[in-house]
Amino acid sequence: MNLNLGNTVKLSELQAGEMGIIDELVVHNFTTRLLAMGIIPGKKIKLLRRQPWQGSLYIDVDNHYIGLRLQEAELILIKK
């Protein structure tokens, strides 16, 4: 997938090693939990690793390593 600088994509669409800036969070039941974990618009985020078969994603936000379910990662919009 070729994404140009400035595009907004879901965190779940990134490949391991890609990074960007959190642009917004889609309002859902998980939104409060994501904010409490420090996943806040304007912060840098890096996808460290993806588990196979639609499994968990491991991210780095301000040197905090967090594991997310795919459903949660789809709520996070990233500006590349």
C-alpha positions as CSV (number, residue, x, y, z in Angstrom):
1,M,0.0,0.0,0.0
2,N,1.5,3.3,-1.0
3,L,0.3,6.1,1.3
4,N,1.3,9.8,0.7
5,L,2.4,12.1,3.4
6,G,-0.6,13.9,4.8
7,N,-3.1,11.1,4.4
8,T,-5.3,10.1,7.3
9,V,-5.5,6.3,7.8
10,K,-6.7,4.0,10.5
11,L,-4.0,2.7,12.8
12,S,-5.0,-0.8,11.8
13,E,-3.9,0.0,8.2
14,L,-0.3,0.7,9.1
15,Q,2.5,-1.8,8.6
16,A,5.0,-2.6,11.4
17,G,7.6,0.2,11.7
18,E,5.3,2.9,10.3
19,M,4.6,6.0,12.3
20,G,2.5,9.1,12.3
21,I,0.6,11.6,14.4
22,I,-2.7,10.7,16.0
23,D,-5.3,12.9,14.2
24,E,-8.5,11.9,15.9
25,L,-10.4,9.1,17.8
26,V,-13.7,7.8,16.5
27,V,-16.3,8.1,19.2
28,H,-17.1,4.6,20.6
29,N,-17.3,2.7,23.9
30,F,-13.5,2.3,23.8
31,T,-12.7,6.1,23.4
32,T,-12.4,6.9,27.1
33,R,-10.1,3.9,27.6
34,L,-7.9,5.0,24.7
35,L,-7.6,8.5,26.2
36,A,-6.8,7.1,29.6
37,M,-3.9,5.1,28.0
38,G,-2.4,8.3,26.6
39,I,-3.6,7.8,23.1
40,I,-4.4,11.5,22.5
41,P,-4.7,13.5,19.3
42,G,-1.4,15.2,18.4
43,K,0.9,12.6,19.9
44,K,3.4,10.6,17.8
45,I,2.5,6.9,17.4
46,K,4.5,4.0,16.0
47,L,3.2,0.6,15.1
48,L,5.8,-1.8,16.5
49,R,4.3,-5.2,15.7
50,R,1.2,-6.9,14.4
51,Q,0.1,-10.4,15.4
52,P,-1.1,-12.7,12.6
53,W,-4.7,-13.5,11.8
54,Q,-6.3,-10.2,12.7
55,G,-4.7,-10.3,16.2
56,S,-3.3,-7.6,18.5
57,L,-1.2,-4.6,17.5
58,Y,1.6,-3.3,19.6
59,I,2.3,0.4,19.5
60,D,4.6,3.0,21.0
61,V,3.1,6.3,22.2
62,D,5.6,8.6,24.0
63,N,7.7,5.6,25.0
64,H,4.7,3.8,26.4
65,Y,4.3,0.4,24.8
66,I,0.6,-0.6,24.5
67,G,-1.1,-3.6,23.1
68,L,-4.5,-3.0,21.3
69,R,-7.1,-5.2,19.8
70,L,-7.8,-4.7,16.1
71,Q,-11.2,-3.3,16.9
72,E,-9.6,-0.6,19.1
73,A,-6.9,0.2,16.4
74,E,-9.6,0.9,13.9
75,L,-10.9,3.8,16.0
76,I,-7.6,5.6,15.9
77,L,-7.0,7.9,12.8
78,I,-3.4,8.6,12.0
79,K,-2.0,11.5,9.9
80,K,1.1,10.2,8.0
